[in-house]
Amino acid sequence: MQRVFFGLVLPERSDVSIAGPITIESNEPSPYKIIMSILRSQIHATCTWDESVNLSTFKNIVEFQARLIVDAIGLHECCGYDMEIISAIDPVTGAHDVFGVQETLDINKGFPDFVEMVKKAGREPALYVALANFREAIRVPHETSLYCYRAIEAIRQVFVPEGVDRDSGSARIASWSAMRQALNLLEDTIRESEPFAKSSRHGQLVEQPWSLRKRHMEIAHEIIRRFTHLRCGNLTQLGGEFPQY
């Protein structure tokens, strides 16, 4: 397949450039070639890759490579740049794809009152941290599992028993158990993203195909949703309208 991807270095007021195009070639997970340039914060990437990899998945590969370059520039200049891959065009047919910011997930959108939820997040560090990490799970595809598990771990902290060493093994076991009971969760569900998150946390690059990202974001989304109902309702345990998940 062939596409030219277009992106932007953020914030938009920045003026970021590299001296010339950078060529990136790899055979993993399948053969591809990317020729990437950044001029005045505009990202262009001319790409060819194996047709076994769909456009959405390859967009994540392009974004990963672009982030490497932008992060290296940020390190050099001590600036916290971000970036976004916005669209792609087929140079042969002219077909144009624009990437949205909303991931397509199979989720339950039944949340408490929005204003109440926002106010609660301002007073509840665990909810604030969970929301922030879910945002990053969407925005940084190659670390989705890490951010999803961090969101879940932030909520777990609320269930640590009072008066104990929060970092002790017994406190962790007790808090996981209390969280599962309060939110009606299966242990296998909340642990699903853990091995991928630990590998990423220890500096390993973990392959994150869409099917894996989708599953882990759906789990994190549901756990955050249930936690908002628990806290906004001032409950100690969710009722039967929240079946075991």
Steps between C-alpha positions, in 0.01 A plus 500: 500500500602859447391811687629845577419585862460853626538618858571794723739578784319652798454762634410660169695817584824299495737508202668159488712375210763236428787547255372252244289188447569197719458153348383221730490140381404188692384142452299490825216425533519490117709690242446874478679818399431851630655820368416769752558874502400775742500858377348787698318248719339328199564124493508318167567125478513314167441133581489158339413183691362149470128478430454255788518803734189719483506878479399562863773275634766650274393850601605403853843393369538836326395680817750303706785593266389864487486515880856370520618789285289762678605371844866514394451861390326572830793353694747707299303823549354420847147546365197279564380460142210275406387391155207354308465309175196656338439343158636286217463509124551230239746651246361280222123523543479821702287326765510706818462377859463733799571345840263587781583556863231259619586133515231252394433301817218274616417685820215587734452878500276511806681747727388707798405866449788658305541810719493292816759264352733789411468649848566160655814457286629833630474372857596137432866458395444139391227599256704789363799271444280231340346751257843638406643155437201393290562808283862394451393142422317641199767751399809274531413176319823312573448541876123446523524203737733689732267798534191282536659307785621823664140625494385180671782517755410859587149387590637208702682745725165620636434153642824465700403445868569792732798490730712256301812533288351576158793333321490174695396178334213451741363848426510434126321166537234651725442799272465290185249280680301796636495663158370186332225465757394867491490521119390139438804407291669173415867468589582381148346818359702748702821299455472463122715799408747453787774297323503738203511802732788355703704434187445858381575637847834315497604659172394230257320584177179294497309444176155654532273384214155655485325192642716516815469879536123481453457232768716675758334839442157341535600345834648824633199699379254272679698500824523881497128522419411275792726694734330829405163348589637372830647835603228728361237283669695495829476121496720230649396238244319510168162331469352243266474743210877447462538128420832327554751611239 
